[in-house]
């Protein structure tokens, strides 16, 4: 175990602000203060730590909160899984590290730089890459604004956002059938097209002839409003919501 008690409602509730951000406090709003200043249609939304943890846990994206020394304060479910795996990031004595010393130093430098920018009024995120090989984690680090830290965390806090290439799945067959009216066979071919390697290879993986594959592809083009495989790939690549739900028809 890696001390992932940081993945808890208590770990996140410490960052709630007791009041609204300055811009909201300056308004004529008369209701009770909202956590993180979250409001909807003019009224304060009662969003608590349980809600935020649930939302963050639904994301495929890795989200961590760390202090200036990169000590872990909070990890969402995707981050928790990656830390346990220890492939690209890991937890050592409570500190987030990468797979090699130089990258760990680069991560620490990025955290330090972002927190310094926040102190001087900067609102920038810095790019980071963790891990080597074909599937590194890429993303950014940004300082958590001071007005969102609340009174329980008087020290600077940085947020790390990382994307795992292995989570970049395409849309499900059910989603394609629901969105475009594809048949099961057409949806299967569309998913294979997204995987690449050309029509012949796709047909081979599906166990159908190239003629049948071309027929299915023509129907897919017609139903999706695309004309070339490159257009189809661009369309399908943007369809998959990076959330941890099983999409049904």
Secondary structure, 3 states (H helix, E strand, C coil): CCCHHHCCHHHHHCCCCCCCCHHHHCCCCCCCCCHHHCEECCEECCCCHHHHHHHHHCECCEEEEECCCCEEEEECHHHHHHHHHCCCEEEECCEEEECCHHHHHHHHHHHHHHHHHHHCCCCCEEEEEECCCCCCEEEEEEECCHHHCCCCCCCCCEEEEEEEHHHCCCCCHHHHHHHHCCCHHHHHHHHHHHHCCHHHHHHHHHCCCHHHHHHHHHHHHHHHCCCCHHHHHHHHHCCCCCECCCCCC
